[in-house]
Amino acid sequence: MSRICEITGKKVMTGNNVSHSNIKTKRRFYPNLQTKKFYIPEEDLWITLKVSAKGMRIINKKGILAALTDAVEAGHIQL
């Protein structure tokens, strides 16, 4: 599976390494992704998501069900 957060949609970005002599070489910036299991008490179900640290904060603030519905509406995840 690709390196995309299933809650926020964050993905790999590209940029440059810049040396002291100002030589630029391509590099990649990876999101801080963790594979984590979440429990949905309304459905009595455990799900595994690949989420960023920001995604975990959103889940803690809104709740897993609200975060999932927002992610489905935004198109980050298909259920």
N, C-alpha and C positions, 0 to 999 in steps of 0.2 A: 504494500500500500504506500501511497505517496506521503510526503512530509507536509500534510495540511491539517490544521486544527479543525476538528469537526464542529466546534461551537462558534469560533470567531472567524474561521476561514483564513487565518494567517498561513502563509506559505513561504517558501524559500525566496529570498531576494538576491540579486547580484550586485556586485560593486567592485571596487579595486583595492588591492594591496598597494600602498604607496611607500616606496623605500625612501631612505634618507636622501638619495640622489634623484628623487622624484620620478623614478621608473614605476610605471603602473602595470600590474598584472591582475588578471581577473580572479575573483574569489566569490564565495557564496556565503550568505548570512542565513543560518538555519534558525527556525523558531524553536523555542524551548518546549518541546513536545514530550509528554508523558503518556504512557498507556495506563489507564485507570478504570477500575470497575466502580459503577455507581448503582445504587439501589433505588428503584422507583416504587415507593410504598403503595401508590394508588393502583398499580398493576401487579404488585407482588413479583417484581422482575428485576434481575440484575442485568446490566448492559455494560459492555466494555467500549470505551471511547478513547481516541487518541486526541488529547486536549493539551493546549498550551497552558502556561502558568496563569495567563490572563483569563483563559477559558475557565479554569478552576475557580478563580475569584468571582467570575460571573455566575457560575453554578452556586457558589456559596451565598451570593447576594440574592439571586432571584429564585433559586430552587431548580432542581434538575428538570422538572417537567416544563416549566416556563422557558428555561434555557433551550431545551430541545425544540419546543414549538417555534421559538424565535429563529433557531438555526435552520429548521425546515422551511420556514417562510423566506429566509434569506437565501436558501439554496445551497447551504454548506453541507447538508446531510440529507440523505433520502432514507426514510423509514419504511 
